[in-house]
């Protein structure tokens, strides 16, 4: 059963939420035609570096709540728990560039979809001559052994927004801001804990916990943590979290020791009561000070949520005086707390009681139309994907957010609609480019970005030639693009494995005698066709077929 949500529609909830924030905040404006919020005083930023961030919706107030003077210039929002579209990211980059800024820094949380989409937008913007840099923030301290994809981006990203914003406001250049925030990110860690799950509007909860269990180290999309533990007191939970994220045996730990000075963030993941949040904050301060750690600033509130998830995350950032001044710099961002610019540790927290109590571009025209066979292939692929939607979602729920089938069905319906508008172009380069643009716009998520990257890169070698070497070069270009931003390699058990095998086969066909090899394989296939009695497609495409992304 899906949980109840106060929304107008599932499909429009991300747009409505962003529109509501902008409607109530005169310092923000929407970018027409895109799910983008920008500073309303954008034209006053001439000569400064622009800062853009974003990601899937559902993490409010991140990231739109941190747009303002002294923090972000703008944000790009995706659907709930879905990376924003490349086209919208590129539109935001163009908008701040046209306002006279002297470069743009993209601040991106370390998730595959965000890396891919922001990375592709960056490459396209740079091709247009716009100076753009990108920093990928990974502050998760959950996993004791680092994974190939790196640490996940969590609430510490907000501190990077603040530091970068203060530097940009002071007139620091793009390259220096990029270098400095990259160093700051290395001195930071975050760990989350949840009492139960969250649910995307229109969907079931992402996971289930027993009544006496909590999940340690989970992600902000409901991804699995490092382990489940028995429910305990707030003091015990906080002690366990700080032990885990500061232990030297943890490869993603924060090197905090006695005498260290830190900024502490106590973040509500969305559904925790303020009463519980205060208890957790008190426990964290007591535990850190008991370890000899000096707390320079303590930020408590909701900074990066996971919809209605009842849970917390703790963030520690090692600071010195220069860095603390950047944290303290003024900002108009609505979600940044107005905390006192004084040390937390060493302050007298209790007043003695009084003696007496006081009262309290379309390019399809060039090159003609594609063959009927090509249209038939596209239609058959779309029909197959639509038929496997439920099965793919079920498989994806075992290891992800359960939307693989829905994402691919969305792409299939988009291609079907495109085919109804007219025949696709005959030129392979134009066809791949068209499909890339369509998937980037309509598919979304990591899959859309991966397919878009592959098709965009593969189209380039086919512009001049369409012979076998050109197709081999196209496959190689597509694979290279996917590996560059997807961080996967052959053997990682991703869809890259199958594409890599196909690419190797194409490479082999370029060698001397390849034509004879192709002829030999064709003869074998024809012999099989004549030997085996054909069966209806319905008998061959049964429930036993499994697709894996």
C-alpha positions in Angstrom: 0.0 0.0 0.0 1.3 3.5 -0.9 1.6 6.0 1.8 -0.5 9.2 1.9 1.0 12.4 0.6 -0.3 15.9 0.5 0.4 16.4 -3.3 -1.7 17.5 -6.2 -0.3 14.8 -8.5 2.6 12.4 -8.3 4.0 13.6 -11.6 3.9 17.3 -10.7 4.9 17.2 -7.1 8.5 18.3 -7.7 7.5 21.2 -9.9 4.8 22.3 -7.4 7.3 22.2 -4.5 9.8 24.3 -6.2 7.1 26.8 -7.4 5.9 27.1 -3.8 9.4 28.0 -2.5 9.9 30.6 -5.2 6.4 32.0 -4.6 7.3 32.7 -1.0 10.8 33.9 -1.5 11.3 37.1 -3.5 15.0 36.3 -3.7 14.4 33.4 -6.1 13.1 33.1 -9.7 12.2 30.1 -11.9 13.9 29.6 -15.2 11.2 29.4 -17.8 10.6 25.9 -19.2 13.0 24.2 -16.7 12.9 22.9 -13.1 15.5 25.5 -12.2 15.6 28.2 -9.4 18.0 31.1 -9.7 18.8 34.2 -7.6 16.5 37.0 -8.6 19.5 39.4 -8.5 21.4 37.4 -11.1 22.3 40.5 -13.1 24.2 41.9 -10.1 26.7 39.0 -10.2 28.7 40.3 -13.2 32.4 39.5 -12.7 31.7 36.8 -10.0 31.9 33.0 -10.2 28.5 31.3 -10.3 27.7 28.3 -8.2 25.2 25.7 -9.3 24.1 22.5 -7.6 21.1 20.3 -7.5 19.9 16.7 -7.7 16.7 14.8 -7.2 13.8 16.3 -5.4 12.7 14.9 -2.0 15.8 16.2 -0.1 14.3 19.6 0.8 15.4 22.1 1.8 18.4 20.9 -0.3 19.2 22.4 -2.6 16.9 25.3 -3.4 16.8 26.4 0.2 20.5 27.3 -0.1 20.2 29.7 -3.0 21.1 33.2 -2.1 23.8 35.8 -1.6 26.8 34.0 0.0 25.7 30.6 -1.1 24.4 29.1 -4.4 23.6 31.0 -7.5 21.0 28.5 -8.6 19.9 24.9 -8.4 18.5 22.3 -10.9 16.0 19.9 -9.5 15.0 16.5 -10.9 11.9 14.5 -10.1 11.8 12.8 -6.7 15.0 10.8 -6.2 15.9 11.3 -9.9 18.8 13.3 -11.3 17.9 16.5 -13.1 17.8 16.6 -16.9 20.9 17.5 -18.8 19.0 20.1 -20.8 18.0 21.9 -17.6 21.5 21.9 -16.2 22.8 23.3 -19.4 20.1 25.9 -19.5 21.1 27.0 -16.0 24.8 27.3 -17.0 23.9 29.4 -20.0 21.6 31.6 -17.9 24.3 32.5 -15.4 26.9 32.9 -18.1 24.6 35.3 -20.0 24.3 37.3 -16.8 28.0 38.1 -17.0 29.5 35.7 -14.5 33.1 34.7 -15.1 32.8 31.0 -14.7 30.5 28.3 -13.2 31.3 25.7 -10.5 29.0 22.7 -10.4 28.8 21.2 -6.9 27.5 17.6 -7.4 26.7 14.9 -4.9 28.5 11.6 -5.7 25.7 9.6 -7.2 26.0 8.0 -10.7 23.0 9.9 -12.2 24.2 13.3 -10.9 27.8 12.7 -12.0 26.6 11.7 -15.5 24.1 14.4 -16.1 26.0 17.3 -14.6 29.2 16.0 -16.3 27.5 15.8 -19.7 26.1 19.3 -19.3 29.6 20.5 -18.3 31.1 19.1 -21.4 28.4 20.6 -23.6 28.8 24.0 -22.0 32.6 23.9 -22.4 32.2 23.1 -26.0 30.2 26.3 -26.3 33.1 28.2 -24.7 31.7 28.6 -21.2 34.2 28.1 -18.4 32.8 25.4 -16.2 34.4 23.3 -13.4 32.8 20.5 -11.4 33.5 19.1 -7.9 31.9 15.8 -6.8 31.3 15.6 -3.1 31.4 12.3 -1.3 31.2 12.6 2.5 29.6 9.3 3.5 31.5 7.6 6.4 29.4 4.5 6.5 31.5 2.0 4.6 34.7 0.9 6.2 36.1 -0.3 2.9 35.9 2.2 0.0 33.9 1.1 -3.0 34.9 1.8 -6.5 32.2 4.4 -6.9 33.5 6.3 -3.9 31.7 7.8 -0.9 28.1 8.9 -1.3 27.2 12.6 -1.2 25.2 13.5 1.9 24.5 16.4 4.1 28.1 17.7 4.2 27.5 18.9 0.7 25.6 21.9 2.3 28.8 23.0 4.0 30.5 23.0 0.7 27.8 25.2 -0.7 28.5 27.6 2.2 32.3 27.7 1.8 32.1 28.0 -2.0 29.5 30.8 -1.6 31.6 32.8 0.7 34.6 32.5 -1.6 32.6 33.5 -4.6 31.1 36.5 -2.8 34.7 37.6 -1.9 35.6 37.6 -5.6 37.8 34.5 -5.6 38.4 33.0 -9.0 36.9 29.8 -10.4 40.1 27.7 -10.2 40.9 28.7 -6.7 37.4 28.0 -5.4 37.4 24.6 -7.0 40.8 23.7 -5.4 39.8 25.0 -2.0 36.4 23.3 -1.7 38.0 20.1 -3.0 40.4 20.2 0.0 37.6 21.1 2.4 35.6 18.1 1.3 38.5 15.8 2.3 38.2 16.9 5.9 34.5 16.0 6.3 32.3 13.0 7.0 28.6 12.2 7.5 26.8 9.1 8.9 23.1 8.5 8.8 20.7 6.4 10.8 17.0 5.7 10.3 14.2 4.3 12.4 12.1 3.3 9.4 11.8 3.9 5.6 10.5 6.6 3.3 8.3 6.3 0.3 8.3 8.1 -3.1 4.9 9.6 -3.8 2.8 6.9 -5.5 5.1 4.1 -4.4 5.6 1.7 -1.6 8.2 2.2 1.2 11.7 1.6 0.0 12.5 -0.9 2.7 11.1 -2.4 5.9 12.6 -2.5 9.4 11.5 -4.6 12.4 10.0 -2.7 15.3 13.2 -3.1 17.4 15.7 -2.4 14.6 17.4 0.7 13.1 19.4 1.0 10.0 23.0 2.4 10.3 24.7 4.1 7.4 21.8 4.3 5.0 21.7 6.7 2.0 19.3 9.6 1.4 17.3 7.6 -1.1 16.7 4.7 1.2 19.8 2.7 0.0 20.9 0.0 2.4 23.3 0.9 5.2 26.2 -1.0 6.7 24.1 -3.0 9.2 20.9 -3.1 11.2 21.2 -2.8 14.9 18.8 -3.2 17.8 17.0 -0.1 19.0 18.9 1.7 21.8 18.8 5.0 23.7 19.7 8.3 22.0 23.0 8.4 23.9 24.0 4.9 22.9 23.0 5.5 19.2 25.1 8.7 19.0 28.1 7.1 20.7 27.9 4.2 18.2 27.7 6.6 15.2 30.6 8.8 16.3 32.7 5.7 17.1 32.1 4.4 13.6 32.7 7.6 11.7 36.0 8.5 13.6 37.5 5.0 13.9 40.9 4.8 12.1 39.9 1.3 11.0 37.3 2.9 8.8 38.7 4.0 5.5 36.1 6.7 5.1 36.6 8.1 8.7 37.0 11.7 9.8 40.4 12.1 11.5 39.0 13.7 14.6 41.1 13.4 17.8 41.4 15.2 21.1 42.0 18.8 20.5 40.5 18.9 17.0 38.1 21.7 16.2 35.0 20.8 14.2 31.7 22.1 12.9 28.9 19.7 13.9 25.7 19.3 11.8 22.8 17.4 13.3 20.5 16.8 10.3 16.9 15.7 10.4 16.3 13.2 7.6 12.7 14.4 7.3 10.4 12.7 9.8 12.1 13.0 13.1 10.3 15.2 15.7 12.1 18.3 16.9 12.0 16.9 20.4 14.1 13.9 19.3 16.4 16.1 17.2 17.2 18.2 20.3 18.0 15.0 22.3 20.3 13.8 19.6 22.0 17.2 19.3 22.7 17.2 23.1 24.0 13.7 23.0 26.4 14.5 20.1 27.8 17.6 21.8 28.3 15.7 25.1 30.0 12.8 23.3 32.3 14.9 21.2 33.4 17.1 24.1 33.9 14.0 26.2 36.5 13.0 23.6 38.3 16.3 23.9 36.9 17.6 20.6 36.2 21.4 20.4 32.9 22.2 18.7 33.4 25.5 16.9 29.8 25.7 15.6 26.8 23.4 15.9 24.1 23.5 13.2 20.9 21.7 14.1 17.9 21.3 11.8 16.7 19.9 8.5 19.3 20.5 5.8 19.1 17.5 3.5 16.1 15.2 4.0 14.9 11.9 2.5 11.2 12.8 2.2 9.5 11.7 5.5 12.2 9.4 6.7 12.4 9.4 10.5 16.1 9.5 11.1 19.2 11.6 11.5 22.7 12.2 10.1 25.7 13.6 11.8 28.3 15.6 9.9 31.7 16.6 11.2 34.0 19.1 9.4 37.5 19.8 10.7 38.0 23.6 10.7 40.6 26.2 11.4 40.1 30.0 11.8 40.2 30.9 8.1 37.7 28.1 7.2 35.4 29.1 10.1 35.3 32.7 8.8 33.9 31.3 5.5 31.3 29.3 7.5 30.3 32.4 9.4 30.1 34.7 6.3 26.7 36.3 5.7 24.2 34.7 3.5 20.6 35.3 2.5 19.8 31.7 1.8 16.5 30.9 3.5 17.5 27.4 4.9 20.8 28.4 6.4 20.5 28.8 10.2 21.4 32.1 11.8 23.7 30.7 14.5 25.8 32.7 16.9 29.4 33.2 15.7 30.9 32.1 18.9 32.5 28.8 20.1 30.1 26.2 21.3 32.7 24.4 23.5 33.7 26.4 26.6 30.6 28.5 26.7 28.7 28.6 30.0 25.4 26.9 29.3 23.6 27.1 32.6 22.6 30.2 34.6 22.3 29.8 38.3 18.8 29.7 39.5 17.6 32.9 41.2 16.8 32.8 44.9 13.1 33.3 44.0 11.7 31.8 40.9 10.8 34.2 38.1 7.7 33.9 35.9 8.6 32.0 33.2 17.4 21.3 -33.9 15.5 18.9 -35.7 18.0 17.2 -38.3 15.8 14.5 -39.7 15.3 16.2 -43.0 18.9 15.8 -44.1 19.7 12.4 -45.4 16.2 11.0 -46.0 14.2 8.6 -43.9 15.3 5.4 -42.3 14.4 2.0 -43.7 11.3 0.1 -42.7 13.6 -2.5 -41.1 15.1 0.1 -38.8 11.6 1.3 -37.8 10.6 -2.3 -37.2 13.7 -2.8 -35.0 12.9 0.2 -32.9 9.3 -0.7 -32.5 10.1 -4.2 -31.4 12.6 -3.0 -28.8 10.0 -0.6 -27.4 7.3 -3.3 -27.2 9.7 -5.7 -25.4 10.7 -3.1 -22.8 7.1 -2.2 -22.1 6.3 -5.9 -21.6 9.1 -6.2 -19.1 8.3 -3.2 -17.0 7.0 -5.0 -13.9 9.7 -7.7 -14.0 12.5 -5.1 -14.3 11.1 -3.1 -11.4 10.9 -6.3 -9.2 14.6 -7.1 -10.0 15.6 -3.5 -9.3 13.9 -3.4 -5.9 16.3 -6.1 -4.7 19.3 -3.8 -5.2 18.1 -0.3 -6.0 15.1 1.9 -5.9 12.8 -0.3 -8.0 12.3 2.0 -11.0 14.4 0.3 -13.7 11.4 -1.0 -15.6 9.4 2.3 -15.2 12.4 4.3 -16.5 12.9 2.1 -19.5 9.2 2.0 -20.2 9.2 5.8 -20.2 12.0 5.8 -22.8 10.1 3.2 -24.9 6.9 5.3 -24.9 8.9 8.4 -25.8 10.5 6.6 -28.8 7.1 5.2 -29.9 5.6 8.7 -29.8 8.6 10.0 -31.8 8.2 7.3 -34.5 4.5 8.3 -34.9 5.6 11.9 -35.7 7.4 10.7 -38.8 10.2 8.4 -40.0 13.5 8.7 -38.3 16.6 9.9 -40.3 18.4 7.4 -42.4 21.9 8.7 -41.4 23.2 6.5 -38.6 24.9 9.6 -37.0 21.7 11.6 -37.1 19.6 8.6 -35.8 21.9 8.1 -32.8 22.0 11.8 -32.1 18.2 12.0 -32.2 17.8 9.0 -29.9 20.3 10.5 -27.5 18.5 13.8 -27.2 15.2 12.0 -26.8 16.4 9.7 -24.0 18.2 12.6 -22.2 15.0 14.6 -22.2 12.4 11.9 -21.5 14.1 9.0 -19.8 15.9 10.6 -16.8 17.8 8.8 -14.1 21.2 7.1 -14.5 20.0 5.0 -17.4 19.0 8.0 -19.5 22.3 9.6 -18.9 24.3 6.5 -19.8 22.4 5.8 -23.0 22.6 9.5 -23.9 26.4 9.6 -23.3 26.9 6.4 -25.3 24.7 7.4 -28.3 26.1 11.0 -28.3 29.7 9.8 -28.5 28.9 6.9 -30.8 27.3 9.2 -33.4 30.5 11.2 -34.0 32.6 8.6 -35.9 29.6 7.9 -38.1 29.3 11.4 -39.5 32.0 10.8 -42.1 31.7 7.1 -42.8 29.4 4.2 -42.0 31.6 1.2 -42.9 32.6 -1.5 -40.4 35.7 0.4 -39.0 33.4 3.4 -38.4 30.9 1.3 -36.5 33.7 -0.1 -34.5 35.0 3.4 -33.7 31.5 4.4 -32.8 31.2 1.5 -30.3 34.6 2.4 -28.8 33.7 6.1 -28.5 30.4 5.2 -26.7 32.1 2.9 -24.3 34.8 5.4 -23.5 32.1 8.1 -22.7 30.2 5.7 -20.4 33.4 4.7 -18.5 34.5 8.3 -18.2 31.4 9.5 -16.2 29.9 6.2 -15.1 33.1 5.0 -13.3 32.4 1.4 -14.4 34.8 -0.9 -16.1 34.5 -4.2 -18.0 33.9 -7.0 -15.4 32.0 -4.8 -12.9 28.7 -6.7 -13.8 27.0 -3.7 -15.4 25.5 -3.3 -18.8 28.9 -2.2 -20.0 30.0 -5.8 -20.0 27.7 -6.8 -22.9 28.6 -3.6 -24.8 32.3 -4.3 -24.3 32.0 -7.8 -25.6 30.2 -6.5 -28.7 32.9 -3.9 -29.1 35.6 -6.5 -29.0 33.8 -8.5 -31.7 33.7 -5.5 -33.9 37.4 -4.9 -33.4 38.0 -8.5 -34.4 36.0 -8.0 -37.6 38.4 -5.2 -38.7 41.3 -7.7 -38.9 42.5 -9.3 -42.2 40.2 -12.1 -43.2 37.3 -10.6 -41.3 35.0 -10.9 -44.3 35.6 -14.6 -44.4 34.8 -14.9 -40.7 31.5 -13.1 -41.2 30.6 -15.3 -44.1 31.4 -18.4 -42.1 29.2 -17.3 -39.2 26.4 -16.4 -41.6 26.5 -19.9 -43.2 26.3 -21.4 -39.7 23.3 -19.3 -38.9 21.6 -20.2 -42.2 22.3 -23.9 -41.6 20.7 -23.7 -38.2 17.7 -22.0 -39.6 17.2 -24.8 -42.2 17.8 -27.5 -39.6 15.5 -26.3 -36.8 11.8 -25.9 -37.3 11.0 -22.3 -36.4 8.6 -21.6 -33.5 6.3 -18.7 -32.9 7.9 -15.7 -31.1 5.4 -16.2 -28.2 7.1 -19.5 -27.4 10.5 -18.0 -27.4 9.8 -14.9 -25.4 8.5 -16.4 -22.2 8.7 -15.5 -18.6 12.1 -17.2 -18.4 13.8 -14.3 -20.2 15.6 -11.9 -17.8 17.0 -8.5 -18.7 19.6 -7.0 -16.5 20.7 -3.4 -16.5 
